[in-house]
Amino acid sequence: MTNHIDYEQTIAAFIDGEPVAADRLRDALADLEGREYLVDMVALRDLVTAEPVRSGSMSAGVPASRRLGWRALAAAAALMLAASGGYLAGTRMVPAPGVTAVHAPAVSDAPPKPTVVVTVERWQDVQKGGGS
Amino acid sequence: MADAETLFAEHQPAVLRYLTRIVGHTETARDLAQDVFLRISRSTVPDGDGAALRAWVFRIARNLAFNHLRDCARRPLAVEVVDTASPAAAETTIAVRQALQRLADVDRDVFLLREIGGLSYDELASVCELTPDAVRSRLHRARAELRGLLTGALQGQRRGTIRLWNKS
């Protein structure tokens, strides 16, 4: 078994362009299995290095990371567009030189002043419906 | 000293084939190959002979492919439609892809870097951070497994013509 593996590794090294001992290669190729291994390894190389057959790809073929990448890019572009649009609209609303801006009165946190003050003389029970 | 353009001309087809086999999707492989050479164009190409530079290029490709696969591990697998106009070729493509998928990650990587990248055993050991003996052993295991998994496809190959091809 060790010999068998040794033969295969010698043949593999030979077809891989690695240096091999000539007598070991001779021994390996003297064996029918060795010769078959050589043919199979060269055939395997042909199979693997051949251009894979394809006709097209489904959207699922595009990795999700890339799809997400494009979506993120589109979202960022939309945000930038919205932000710059808002900025431009804002700058256009700034009054031109020479025009006095009218400011709304400042809003105070204090409660409004009462307009009518009702003074209660004595305690009165008030019934539902407005009657006393 | 080689520049990025030279490296692109020399290695782009093999890098693309390697990435296609690793990620299993042509369009994604194309994007990744573009990333590889973009990264190379932004880097200082190290001094070294052709073999060392090939190892450098494939190390970048391998890292990008692994990062991509790590990202994809959390998401659904990529699906590629295979041409049904040539059923025999399509069948072989699917069989090869499935067989490669069944290999252990490192075995598959070592095998593809050898067969498609044309890296020597020493270069493989350096790129994959293995000893040369481990490279031999993993290559042997990958080949034995693929030989078993692709019996039908190999029989077809045996009836046709084969060519001893060596990039290096």
Interface residues (C-beta under 8 A of the other chain):
Chain A: I5 E8 Q9 A12 A13 I15 D16 G17 E18 V39 D40 M41 V42 A43 L44 R45 D46 L47 V48 T49 A50 E51 P52 V53 R54 S55 G56 S57 M58 A60 G61 V62 P63 A64 S65 R66
Chain B: R17 T20 R21 H25 T26 E27 T28 D31 H68 D71 C72 R75 P76 A78 V79 E80 V81 V82 D83 T84 A85 S86 A89 A90 T92 T93 V96 R97 L100 F111 L112 R114 E115 I116 S120 Y121 R136 L139 H140 R143 A144 L146 R147 L150 A153 L154 Q157 R158 I162 R163 L164 W165 N166 S168
